[in-house]
């Protein structure tokens, strides 16, 4: 890994306003693998001014030309896919195969969808005696999380650029090296100076400065619900738009007609992916009471395959490790039955947490209500579908979920769930489908045409 001493602002690498740096720690071995500048409000202001200066020219660039440049950046990411995967493995701890397939492969695919959408989207339409135009919102402040560092960058930057917006990106301080690599591909693609800008730094400093900057027109944030509330309040004071993709406590509902073995195995795999650090993970498994113990045994068998340091990577930081272990201790304290795993560290070095399964979990327990963000599964029983629905909808979140069973019954159940996305019988992830939540899981949608629309505003001319 290499250290960085500059911000990407106005089409060039500029020294940061401060000499302070942020160390990047490799979670697998707890060693420092690099440094990035600790950006300040001064850096943010310079980046926003560059984005504002570039906005008129980029907004006026024909969509086909924007599509061409976005496609060139996609090709640049593809050419560096191995480097991307290695970087994510180093700074996040993702196992190499998962890093290559998901952390590198998915954002490359998403970037390709926005190259296509930029060229194909109807930015103008006739409605009666009116002509309706879709125009870019303006300068976007994008604040991205550490758990899927490149995917979340692409999911914000690509549609914003496709819409004709300019962007200032503030990536998570835990995984900033991937963002630096992304900025290099933007520069290599020939995207005009100031259209994309990168400021690394701490959330309470650089992130807050970006969210409250008077010349930012929209803030797109992915992260915790608590921070999302804070950003929403800052943006609301300036009457600026927000797009918030926040926490989740998704239900994996196994109906009586389901293939129990497959539903349990896929459900466990879903939570273990990325070491449980996925906002849409199906962390609550709901099982019919008469098949409950069978499901618990299947879950214990399935989770045993996820060995820390092999199929299961570390958590991103010591803070995150401590947080997840605290939730496991809370589950035991509140009376849940520990089926697998536990709070003890499975390895002497690295921020690992044992893959953990709890049974006899009741809907009111902390581990059934709060987002843990680690490899922890809670199994709950239900007597009938009405109770299952009440449990599934019984949290403040509504980001994702799954239903298993006879297709017609599964769809009928899913339609009653208060959540933004539901997979039926293991349905494949679709990068063109809208992703986002109900309730306290957020505001707005990412991916596909719905994601593009977040960065557009509407004007009508009457004739």
C-alpha positions as CSV (number, residue, x, y, z in Angstrom):
1,X,0.0,0.0,0.0
2,X,1.1,3.6,-0.5
3,X,0.5,6.7,1.5
4,X,-1.1,9.9,0.0
5,X,-0.4,13.5,0.9
6,X,-2.8,15.3,-1.4
7,X,-6.4,15.8,-2.3
8,X,-7.9,15.5,-5.8
9,X,-9.4,19.0,-6.3
10,X,-10.1,20.8,-9.6
11,X,-8.5,18.1,-11.7
12,X,-5.2,17.9,-9.9
13,X,-3.6,16.5,-6.8
14,X,-3.2,19.4,-4.3
15,X,-1.5,19.5,-0.9
16,X,-4.0,19.4,2.0
17,X,-4.5,22.5,4.1
18,X,-3.2,20.7,7.1
19,X,-0.2,18.4,7.5
20,X,-2.3,16.1,9.8
21,X,-2.8,12.6,8.5
22,X,-5.1,9.6,9.1
23,X,-3.5,6.2,9.5
24,X,-5.1,3.3,7.6
25,X,-4.9,0.1,9.6
26,X,-5.1,-3.4,8.0
27,X,-7.8,-5.2,10.1
28,X,-6.3,-8.7,9.5
29,X,-3.0,-8.0,11.2
30,X,-3.6,-4.6,12.9
31,X,-0.6,-3.0,11.1
32,X,-0.6,0.5,9.5
33,X,-0.7,0.1,5.7
34,X,-0.9,3.7,4.7
35,X,-1.9,7.3,5.5
36,X,-4.2,9.9,3.9
37,X,-4.6,13.6,4.6
38,X,-6.9,14.6,7.4
39,X,-9.0,17.1,5.4
40,X,-10.4,20.3,6.9
41,X,-13.2,22.7,6.2
42,X,-10.7,24.6,4.1
43,X,-10.1,21.6,1.9
44,X,-13.9,21.0,1.6
45,X,-14.5,24.6,0.6
46,X,-11.8,24.4,-2.1
47,X,-13.4,21.3,-3.5
48,X,-16.9,22.7,-3.5
49,X,-15.7,25.8,-5.2
50,X,-14.0,23.7,-7.9
51,X,-17.2,21.7,-8.3
52,X,-19.4,24.8,-8.5
53,X,-17.1,26.3,-11.2
54,X,-17.2,23.1,-13.3
55,X,-21.0,22.6,-12.9
56,X,-22.3,24.8,-15.8
57,X,-20.0,23.3,-18.4
58,X,-20.7,19.7,-17.2
59,X,-24.4,20.3,-17.0
60,X,-24.4,21.6,-20.6
61,X,-22.3,18.6,-21.9
62,X,-24.5,16.4,-24.1
63,X,-25.6,13.2,-22.3
64,X,-24.0,11.1,-24.9
65,X,-20.6,12.7,-24.2
66,X,-21.1,12.3,-20.5
67,X,-21.9,8.6,-21.1
68,X,-18.7,8.2,-23.1
69,X,-16.6,9.6,-20.3
70,X,-18.4,7.5,-17.6
71,X,-17.8,4.5,-19.8
72,X,-14.1,5.4,-20.0
73,X,-13.9,5.5,-16.2
74,X,-15.7,2.1,-16.0
75,X,-13.0,0.7,-18.4
76,X,-10.3,2.2,-16.1
77,X,-11.8,0.4,-13.1
78,X,-12.0,-2.8,-15.0
79,X,-8.3,-2.5,-16.0
80,X,-7.3,-2.2,-12.4
81,X,-9.7,-4.8,-11.0
82,X,-7.0,-6.9,-9.4
83,X,-5.5,-3.8,-7.7
84,X,-8.9,-2.8,-6.5
85,X,-9.5,-6.2,-4.9
86,X,-6.1,-6.2,-3.3
87,X,-6.7,-2.7,-1.9
88,X,-10.1,-3.7,-0.4
89,X,-8.6,-6.9,1.1
90,X,-5.8,-4.9,2.7
91,X,-7.9,-2.0,4.2
92,X,-11.2,-3.8,4.8
93,X,-10.1,-7.4,5.4
94,X,-12.4,-8.9,2.8
95,X,-11.3,-12.4,1.7
96,X,-9.6,-12.2,-1.7
97,X,-12.2,-14.1,-3.7
98,X,-15.0,-12.0,-2.2
99,X,-13.1,-8.9,-2.8
100,X,-12.6,-9.7,-6.5
101,X,-16.1,-10.8,-7.2
102,X,-18.1,-8.2,-5.2
103,X,-15.9,-5.3,-4.1
104,X,-14.3,-5.0,-7.5
105,X,-16.8,-6.7,-9.9
106,X,-20.0,-5.2,-8.7
107,X,-19.0,-1.5,-8.9
108,X,-17.6,-2.1,-12.4
109,X,-20.9,-3.5,-13.4
110,X,-22.9,-0.6,-11.8
111,X,-20.6,1.9,-13.6
112,X,-21.5,0.3,-16.9
113,X,-25.2,0.6,-16.2
114,X,-24.8,4.4,-15.7
115,X,-22.8,4.7,-18.9
116,X,-25.8,3.2,-20.6
117,X,-28.4,5.2,-18.7
118,X,-26.7,8.5,-19.4
119,X,-27.0,7.9,-23.1
120,X,-30.6,6.5,-23.0
121,X,-32.4,8.5,-20.4
122,X,-35.1,10.9,-21.6
123,X,-34.1,14.2,-20.2
124,X,-36.9,15.9,-22.0
125,X,-40.6,14.9,-22.6
126,X,-43.9,16.4,-23.8
127,X,-46.8,16.5,-21.4
128,X,-49.8,18.0,-23.0
129,X,-49.0,21.6,-23.8
130,X,-45.8,21.5,-21.7
131,X,-42.2,20.5,-22.2
132,X,-40.8,18.9,-19.1
133,X,-37.0,18.9,-18.6
134,X,-35.0,16.8,-16.1
135,X,-32.0,19.0,-15.1
136,X,-29.1,18.2,-12.8
137,X,-29.5,19.3,-9.1
138,X,-26.1,20.9,-9.0
139,X,-23.1,20.2,-6.7
140,X,-23.4,16.9,-4.8
141,X,-21.7,16.1,-1.5
142,X,-21.2,12.3,-1.4
143,X,-20.3,10.8,1.9
144,X,-19.6,7.1,1.6
145,X,-19.2,4.2,4.2
146,X,-16.4,1.8,4.7
147,X,-18.2,-1.5,4.3
148,X,-18.4,-1.5,0.5
149,X,-16.0,1.3,-0.3
150,X,-15.9,1.3,-4.1
151,X,-19.5,0.1,-4.7
152,X,-20.9,3.0,-2.6
153,X,-18.6,5.5,-4.3
154,X,-19.8,4.3,-7.8
155,X,-23.4,4.1,-6.7
156,X,-23.3,7.8,-5.9
157,X,-20.8,9.3,-8.2
158,X,-21.8,7.5,-11.4
159,X,-25.5,8.6,-11.4
160,X,-24.6,12.1,-10.3
161,X,-22.2,12.5,-13.2
162,X,-24.7,10.9,-15.6
163,X,-27.3,13.5,-14.5
164,X,-24.9,16.3,-15.1
165,X,-24.0,17.1,-11.5
166,X,-20.6,17.7,-10.2
167,X,-19.3,15.9,-7.0
168,X,-17.2,16.3,-3.9
169,X,-16.6,12.9,-2.4
170,X,-15.7,12.3,1.3
171,X,-15.0,8.6,1.8
172,X,-14.9,6.8,5.1
173,X,-11.7,7.3,7.0
174,X,-11.3,3.5,7.6
175,X,-11.1,2.7,3.8
176,X,-9.8,5.8,2.0
177,X,-7.2,4.0,-0.2
178,X,-9.9,2.7,-2.5
179,X,-11.2,6.2,-3.0
180,X,-7.8,7.4,-3.9
181,X,-7.5,4.7,-6.5
182,X,-11.0,5.7,-7.9
183,X,-9.9,9.3,-8.2
184,X,-6.9,8.1,-10.3
185,X,-9.3,6.4,-12.7
186,X,-11.4,9.5,-13.0
187,X,-8.4,11.6,-13.9
188,X,-7.2,9.0,-16.4
189,X,-10.7,8.9,-18.1
190,X,-10.4,12.6,-19.0
191,X,-13.4,13.8,-17.0
192,X,-13.1,17.6,-16.9
193,X,-11.4,19.3,-14.0
194,X,-13.7,20.0,-11.1
195,X,-16.4,17.6,-12.1
196,X,-15.2,15.1,-9.5
197,X,-13.3,16.1,-6.4
198,X,-12.0,14.0,-3.4
199,X,-11.4,15.1,0.1
200,X,-10.3,12.6,2.7
201,X,-10.9,13.3,6.4
202,X,-12.8,12.5,9.5
203,X,-16.6,12.5,9.5
204,X,-17.1,15.2,12.2
205,X,-14.7,17.5,10.5
206,X,-14.7,17.1,6.7
207,X,-18.0,15.2,6.5
208,X,-19.9,17.9,8.5
209,X,-18.2,20.7,6.6
210,X,-19.5,19.1,3.3
211,X,-23.0,18.5,4.6
212,X,-23.5,22.0,5.8
213,X,-21.7,23.9,3.0
214,X,-24.0,26.5,1.6
215,X,-22.9,25.8,-2.0
216,X,-23.7,22.0,-1.9
217,X,-27.2,21.4,-3.4
218,X,-27.6,17.7,-2.4
219,X,-26.0,15.5,0.2
220,X,-26.0,11.8,-0.5
221,X,-25.0,9.8,2.6
222,X,-24.7,6.1,3.4
223,X,-24.1,5.0,7.0
224,X,-25.7,4.8,10.3
225,X,-29.2,6.1,11.1
226,X,-27.8,8.3,13.9
227,X,-25.4,10.1,11.5
228,X,-28.1,10.2,8.8
229,X,-30.4,12.1,11.2
230,X,-27.6,14.6,11.9
231,X,-27.0,15.1,8.2
232,X,-30.7,15.5,7.5
233,X,-30.9,18.2,10.2
234,X,-27.9,20.1,8.7
235,X,-29.3,19.8,5.2
236,X,-32.8,20.8,6.4
237,X,-31.5,24.0,7.9
238,X,-30.2,25.0,4.4
239,X,-33.2,23.6,2.6
240,X,-31.1,21.3,0.5
241,X,-32.0,17.8,-0.8
242,X,-30.7,14.6,0.9
243,X,-30.5,11.0,-0.2
244,X,-29.9,8.8,2.9
245,X,-29.2,5.0,2.8
246,X,-29.1,4.0,6.4
247,X,-29.3,1.0,8.7
248,X,-31.2,-2.2,8.5
249,X,-32.5,-5.2,10.5
250,X,-33.8,-7.3,7.7
251,X,-36.0,-10.3,8.2
252,X,-35.5,-13.6,6.4
253,X,-39.0,-15.1,6.5
254,X,-39.2,-18.9,5.9
255,X,-42.8,-19.8,5.2
256,X,-44.1,-23.4,5.9
257,X,-44.0,-24.3,2.2
258,X,-40.2,-23.4,1.9
259,X,-37.3,-25.6,1.2
260,X,-36.0,-25.2,4.8
261,X,-32.5,-26.5,4.1
262,X,-31.8,-24.1,1.3
263,X,-33.5,-21.2,3.0
264,X,-31.4,-21.6,6.1
265,X,-28.1,-22.2,4.2
266,X,-28.6,-19.2,1.9
267,X,-29.7,-17.1,4.9
268,X,-26.6,-17.9,6.9
269,X,-24.4,-17.1,3.8
270,X,-26.1,-13.8,3.4
271,X,-25.3,-12.7,6.9
272,X,-21.7,-14.0,6.8
273,X,-20.9,-12.2,3.5
274,X,-18.5,-9.3,4.2
275,X,-18.3,-10.5,7.8
276,X,-21.8,-9.3,8.4
277,X,-20.9,-5.7,7.6
278,X,-23.8,-5.3,5.2
279,X,-26.7,-3.0,5.9
280,X,-29.2,-5.2,4.0
281,X,-28.1,-8.5,5.7
282,X,-31.0,-10.8,6.7
283,X,-30.0,-10.9,10.4
284,X,-33.4,-12.1,11.7
285,X,-34.4,-15.6,10.6
286,X,-38.1,-16.2,11.1
287,X,-39.1,-19.9,11.2
288,X,-42.4,-21.7,11.8
289,X,-42.6,-23.0,15.4
290,X,-43.1,-26.6,14.3
291,X,-39.8,-26.6,12.3
292,X,-37.8,-24.4,14.7
293,X,-35.3,-26.8,16.2
294,X,-34.6,-28.3,12.7
295,X,-33.8,-24.8,11.5
296,X,-31.5,-24.1,14.5
297,X,-29.6,-27.4,13.8
298,X,-29.2,-26.5,10.1
299,X,-28.0,-23.0,11.0
300,X,-25.4,-24.4,13.4
301,X,-24.2,-26.7,10.7
302,X,-24.1,-24.0,8.0
303,X,-22.3,-21.4,10.1
304,X,-19.5,-23.9,11.0
305,X,-18.1,-23.5,7.5
306,X,-17.3,-19.9,8.0
307,X,-13.9,-20.1,9.7
308,X,-12.4,-16.7,10.8
309,X,-9.3,-16.0,8.7
310,X,-10.5,-18.2,5.9
311,X,-14.0,-17.7,4.5
312,X,-14.7,-15.1,7.2
313,X,-12.7,-11.9,7.2
314,X,-12.1,-9.6,10.2
315,X,-14.3,-6.6,11.0
316,X,-13.0,-3.3,9.8
317,X,-11.6,-1.9,13.1
318,X,-11.0,-2.6,16.8
319,X,-14.0,-0.3,17.5
320,X,-16.3,-2.3,15.3
321,X,-15.0,-5.6,16.8
322,X,-15.7,-4.3,20.3
323,X,-19.2,-3.1,19.3
324,X,-20.2,-6.5,17.8
325,X,-18.8,-8.5,20.7
326,X,-20.8,-6.2,23.1
327,X,-24.0,-7.2,21.2
328,X,-23.2,-10.9,21.5
329,X,-22.7,-10.4,25.3
330,X,-26.0,-8.5,25.4
331,X,-27.8,-11.4,23.6
332,X,-26.5,-13.9,26.2
333,X,-27.4,-11.5,29.1
334,X,-31.0,-11.1,27.8
335,X,-31.5,-14.9,27.7
336,X,-31.0,-15.9,24.0
337,X,-29.6,-19.4,23.5
338,X,-26.1,-19.4,22.1
339,X,-26.0,-22.0,19.3
340,X,-22.6,-21.2,17.7
341,X,-19.9,-18.6,18.2
342,X,-19.7,-16.2,21.1
343,X,-18.0,-13.1,22.3
344,X,-14.5,-14.6,22.7
345,X,-12.0,-13.5,20.0
346,X,-11.3,-16.4,17.7
347,X,-7.8,-15.3,16.7
348,X,-5.0,-13.6,18.7
349,X,-4.3,-11.0,15.9
350,X,-6.8,-9.2,13.8
351,X,-10.3,-7.7,14.4
352,X,-12.1,-11.0,14.1
353,X,-15.4,-12.0,15.6
354,X,-16.7,-15.6,15.7
355,X,-19.7,-16.3,13.5
356,X,-22.5,-16.4,15.9
357,X,-26.0,-17.9,15.9
358,X,-28.6,-17.2,18.6
359,X,-31.8,-19.2,19.1
360,X,-34.8,-18.6,21.4
361,X,-34.6,-14.9,20.4
362,X,-37.8,-12.9,21.2
363,X,-38.8,-9.8,19.1
364,X,-38.2,-7.4,22.0
365,X,-34.5,-8.4,22.6
366,X,-31.8,-5.9,21.7
367,X,-30.2,-8.3,19.2
368,X,-33.6,-8.5,17.4
369,X,-34.1,-4.8,17.3
370,X,-30.8,-3.1,16.8
371,X,-28.4,-3.2,13.9
372,X,-25.3,-5.2,15.0
373,X,-23.3,-5.0,11.7
374,X,-21.4,-8.2,12.3
375,X,-21.6,-12.0,11.6
376,X,-24.5,-12.5,14.0
377,X,-27.8,-14.3,13.2
378,X,-30.9,-14.3,15.4
379,X,-33.5,-17.1,14.9
380,X,-37.1,-16.3,15.9
381,X,-40.1,-18.6,15.9
382,X,-43.6,-17.7,14.8
383,X,-47.0,-19.5,15.1
384,X,-48.7,-18.2,11.9
385,X,-48.1,-15.8,9.1
386,X,-49.8,-12.8,10.8
387,X,-47.3,-13.2,13.7
388,X,-44.4,-13.6,11.2
389,X,-45.5,-10.3,9.5
390,X,-45.8,-8.5,12.8
391,X,-42.2,-9.6,13.7
392,X,-40.8,-8.8,10.3
393,X,-42.3,-5.3,10.4
394,X,-41.6,-4.8,14.1
395,X,-38.4,-2.7,14.0
396,X,-37.7,0.9,13.1
397,X,-35.9,-0.3,10.0
398,X,-37.1,-1.3,6.5
399,X,-34.2,-1.8,4.1
400,X,-34.3,-5.3,2.7
401,X,-35.5,-8.8,3.4
402,X,-36.2,-12.3,2.1
403,X,-39.2,-14.6,1.8
404,X,-39.0,-18.4,1.1
405,X,-42.0,-20.5,0.1
406,X,-44.4,-21.3,-2.7
407,X,-44.0,-18.4,-5.1
408,X,-47.5,-16.9,-5.0
409,X,-47.6,-17.1,-1.2
410,X,-44.1,-15.6,-0.9
411,X,-44.9,-12.7,-3.1
412,X,-48.2,-12.0,-1.2
413,X,-46.2,-12.0,2.0
414,X,-43.5,-9.8,0.6
415,X,-46.0,-7.2,-0.6
416,X,-47.1,-6.7,3.0
417,X,-43.5,-6.2,4.4
418,X,-42.5,-2.6,5.2
419,X,-39.2,-2.7,3.4
420,X,-37.6,-1.4,0.3
421,X,-36.3,-4.6,-1.3
422,X,-37.3,-8.3,-0.9
423,X,-35.6,-11.3,-2.4
424,X,-38.0,-14.2,-3.2
425,X,-36.6,-17.7,-2.9
426,X,-33.0,-16.4,-3.2
427,X,-33.6,-14.0,-6.1
428,X,-30.3,-12.7,-7.6
429,X,-29.1,-9.2,-6.9
430,X,-30.1,-6.8,-9.7
431,X,-27.9,-3.7,-10.2
432,X,-30.7,-2.0,-12.1
433,X,-33.3,-2.4,-9.4
434,X,-33.9,0.5,-7.0
435,X,-32.2,0.0,-3.6
436,X,-33.3,1.9,-0.5
437,X,-35.4,1.8,2.6
438,X,-38.6,2.5,4.4
439,X,-38.9,4.1,7.8
440,X,-35.5,4.8,9.5
441,X,-33.6,2.9,6.8
442,X,-33.4,6.1,4.7
443,X,-34.8,8.5,2.1
444,X,-34.4,8.0,-1.6
445,X,-33.1,5.2,-3.9
446,X,-29.8,4.1,-5.4
447,X,-29.1,2.1,-8.6
448,X,-30.7,2.1,-12.0
449,X,-33.0,4.7,-13.3
450,X,-34.4,5.4,-9.8
451,X,-30.9,6.2,-8.6
452,X,-30.3,8.6,-11.5
453,X,-33.5,10.4,-10.7
454,X,-32.2,11.3,-7.2
455,X,-29.8,13.7,-8.9
456,X,-32.3,15.4,-11.2
457,X,-34.8,18.2,-10.7
458,X,-37.8,19.0,-12.9
459,X,-38.6,22.1,-14.9
460,X,-41.7,22.6,-17.1
461,X,-42.3,25.1,-19.9
462,X,-45.9,25.7,-21.0
463,X,-46.8,26.7,-24.6
